[in-house]
Amino acid sequence: VTSDLAVAYSRSAAAWADGPGRVYDALAEALVARSPVALTGRRVADVGSGRGAASRALRQVGAEPIAVDVAEGMLAADGGGIAADALALPFRDRALGGIVGAFSYNHLVDPVRGLAEARRVVAPGGAVLVSAYAADDDHPAKAAVDGAAIAAGWAPPGWIERLRRDAAPHLATVDRAAGVARRAGLPDAEVAHVEVAFPEATVEDLLAWRLGMAPLVPFLARLDAAAHAALVDDARARLGEHPPPLVRRMVVVAAAVA
Ligand SMILES: C[S@@+](CC[C@H](N)C(=O)[O-])C[C@H]1O[C@@H](n2cnc3c(N)ncnc32)[C@H](O)[C@@H]1O
């Protein structure tokens, strides 16, 4: 699963900047803002950094981010970082002032192991901050783009189906995420359902957001220009001219390490 996923994320690096990137930057800022300790001046690993949304948010609060991702193409697109797995972080015990995982620990089939590994590398007084898609995170743009893609011959790749089934549910509700944090040795974690609204997002922004997602990008790259345009037109028609405003819903685990 991890290598299929890494290839898909690596290939999606360019499309990410135009579409999902803007949404994920705002979500990462909301995650970092929930840190129970000040991160200024601390070395903080951005685990599953992708295009660096959380690293940018960390720099804004004066922290020193270290990007870590299994998808080397993501790191290359952003000017460097460490290629490593969240389950085996290349840091000594208590080496860091914090770990931020923005929508990455929800890729783990065993997030307890992932959070325990995060806790291992963070010094007492540091923070572990993790966000995951909430179970009620939905918007009609998802069904519109997925529907148009399926009509054009796309099938969701196996790795995303496995993630949705075996990984994402563990952190998708406050109760389940609190249980994961507890079992990982973070009993005092604050776990919250957080909403971030994007009232200014246009229909084109909504389409770009979904069209830039990793499961779809390799398929779209194989279409010729006419087929690509037809797919986008179909998605636009499915979405309609007046979709509801985008509100992303996430579960945030914010723990101070004792
Ligand atoms: C949805 S993207 C989020 C990227 C970025 N943190 C953001 O918020 O925009 C998930 C990222 O997690 C990475 N990832 C998935 N599983 C991972 C693992 N086991 N270890 C490290 N990174 C992982 C993927 O390669 C991808 O870049």
The ligand as an SDF file (V2000), in Angstrom:
LIG
                    3D

 27 29  0  0  0  0  0  0  0  0999 V2000
   -3.2380   14.1800    2.2330 C   0  0  0  0  0  0  0  0  0  0  0  0
   -1.4890   14.4150    2.1110 S   0  0  0  0  0  0  0  0  0  0  0  0
   -1.2540   15.7580    3.2670 C   0  0  0  0  0  0  0  0  0  0  0  0
   -0.0390   16.5740    2.9590 C   0  0  0  0  0  0  0  0  0  0  0  0
    0.2160   17.7790    3.8680 C   0  0  0  0  0  0  0  0  0  0  0  0
    0.5370   17.3770    5.2470 N   0  0  0  0  0  0  0  0  0  0  0  0
   -0.9540   18.7220    3.8770 C   0  0  0  0  0  0  0  0  0  0  0  0
   -1.6330   18.8580    4.8890 O   0  0  0  0  0  0  0  0  0  0  0  0
   -1.2060   19.3390    2.8130 O   0  0  0  0  0  0  0  0  0  0  0  0
   -0.8550   13.0180    2.9710 C   0  0  0  0  0  0  0  0  0  0  0  0
    0.6740   12.9050    2.9260 C   0  0  0  0  0  0  0  0  0  0  0  0
    1.0630   11.9010    3.8670 O   0  0  0  0  0  0  0  0  0  0  0  0
    2.0870   11.1210    3.2880 C   0  0  0  0  0  0  0  0  0  0  0  0
    2.1030    9.8160    3.9510 N   0  0  0  0  0  0  0  0  0  0  0  0
    1.1890    8.8460    3.8670 C   0  0  0  0  0  0  0  0  0  0  0  0
    1.5380    7.7890    4.6100 N   0  0  0  0  0  0  0  0  0  0  0  0
    2.7190    8.1110    5.2120 C   0  0  0  0  0  0  0  0  0  0  0  0
    3.6040    7.4190    6.1030 C   0  0  0  0  0  0  0  0  0  0  0  0
    3.3430    6.1810    6.5090 N   0  0  0  0  0  0  0  0  0  0  0  0
    4.7280    8.0550    6.5020 N   0  0  0  0  0  0  0  0  0  0  0  0
    5.0250    9.3010    6.0630 C   0  0  0  0  0  0  0  0  0  0  0  0
    4.2320   10.0020    5.2110 N   0  0  0  0  0  0  0  0  0  0  0  0
    3.0880    9.4090    4.7900 C   0  0  0  0  0  0  0  0  0  0  0  0
    1.7210   11.0710    1.8060 C   0  0  0  0  0  0  0  0  0  0  0  0
    2.8250   10.7390    0.9870 O   0  0  0  0  0  0  0  0  0  0  0  0
    1.2090   12.4960    1.5760 C   0  0  0  0  0  0  0  0  0  0  0  0
    2.2440   13.3780    1.1700 O   0  0  0  0  0  0  0  0  0  0  0  0
  1  2  1  0
  2  3  1  0
  2 10  1  0
  3  4  1  0
  4  5  1  0
  5  6  1  0
  5  7  1  0
  7  8  2  0
  7  9  1  0
 10 11  1  0
 11 12  1  0
 11 26  1  0
 12 13  1  0
 13 14  1  0
 13 24  1  0
 14 15  1  0
 14 23  1  0
 15 16  2  0
 16 17  1  0
 17 18  1  0
 17 23  2  0
 18 19  1  0
 18 20  2  0
 20 21  1  0
 21 22  2  0
 22 23  1  0
 24 25  1  0
 24 26  1  0
 26 27  1  0
M  CHG  2   2   1   9  -1
M  END
$$$$
